[in-house]
């Protein structure tokens, strides 16, 4: 999820939007050094839902093996 002031949020899903995702590691993005960049899981889930992100549905192990 990318949030920028005065821009439409960008919601990307693993396995769906892989080609549009950043290929940098977390360290390479500089976010680990940026004050205020951290987010807790419940905060992320709230923002994701607020911007109409689809619910997370992990694949079960049988689907992953086929």
N, C-alpha and C positions, 0 to 999 in steps of 0.2 A: 504494500500500500504506500503510495506517495501522496503526501499532503503538502500543498503549497498555498500561501495566501493568494487570494484572487484568482485561483485556478481550479478547474474541476479535478476532484480526486481521481487518482489512477489506482484501480484495484486489479491486481494480478494474481492468478492462481497457479500453483505448481502443477505441472502436467498438462496445463491448458495454455498458459501464456509464457512458456519457458523461453521462447525466442525474444520476448520483449523485456525479460528480467535482466537486472544488472549482473554482470559476470565477475564483479569485484568481490573480494572477501570483505567481511565486516570491517576488519582492520584497514583495508585499502580505501574504504569509503570515507574514513576519517570520523565516522560517527562515534567511535569509542572515545574520541578526544573532545567531542563537541558537547558542551554543557547543555543539559536539558533534552538531549536526544533519546534518552532511555524511555521505555514505555513498559508498563506492566501488562500481563496477559489480559486482565479484565478491562483495562483501558483500551487495548487494541481491539478486543472483541466488541466493545461499545462503539468505537469509531467505525469499525468494519460494518456493523449492522446499521449504524446511522447513515452510512453512505451506500446502503443497499447491497452490500456484499452477500453472496450466497452463504448459507450455513456450511460449516466444515463437516465433511463426512469422510472419515478415513476409510480406505479400502480394507476389507477384511483379508486375512492372510491367504485364503483360498483364491481370491480374485487376483492378488499380487503374483501368485505362482503360475497362473495360466497365461 
